[in-house]
């Protein structure tokens, strides 16, 4: 049933050619960063938009005065990166670059199109929407030498086919103390910050977006609002399922996943591991099979322990990933 819904969503998504002509210089400081000047781009580039706590790394479920300090996940230790998360975001970001390269290789006479250095095209950096308070930015800022920023950067640098030093953490849009006090405001703040991000490309023809969040801090509210208000530029929403219940209480099938949704023809899907997310992205036509295999390999390498619920979740999703590969490859 879920796979059928993904097929329907894939039909809505499509890879509609834009044929847009424009010039984009390399930009930094939180703006578009695609690595080259272009005279034409056949498909919009994909910018991944991500939360931090319980999406990129575990909050550990730490609370202060009964208020969650960033999230609720207790399956992973506080600060631990989720297996395969950086590879997943790299493969999502890279796929639109591959589509453009493939189009120009197949349709254009390279001798006449010397102005299109597609081999130098770089995926947009990952934009971050976080509930972390801007008032505490001095302590919470993501610096270039932080473990998070380094992990992102190293993923782009280590690509076997599209290695680049120009991919990693891009613009970071923070929350405020008021959202820490009044938790119900977090979803609205993230959506408002997303609207600020849209200002980098008001046409929606150069960049489209995939939002990745979690089920612990009103990311679903933010994601659903994005799909309601901007379905023309938001390709999909992926939500990492987390819980403040100890893993020992999980049923054999793992933490229950809510059913996926279609909102304005765009998919909102839930996942336990980034291998599971990559399998769904491949089903939706947002990632290719090579990318899915790269996420599987990265996740298995990242998760050293193989004797607890984390490995059980990963192993289950690896099986789904191989089923997806079998269906896609025939």
Beta strands, then each sheet from edge to edge (+ up, - down):
strand 1: 45-50
strand 2: 63-64
strand 3: 67-68
strand 4: 126-133
strand 5: 169-175
strand 6: 207-214
strand 7: 234-240
strand 8: 261-263
strand 9: 266-271
sheet 1: 5+ 4+ 1+ 6+ 7+ 9+ 8-
sheet 2: 2+ 3-
end
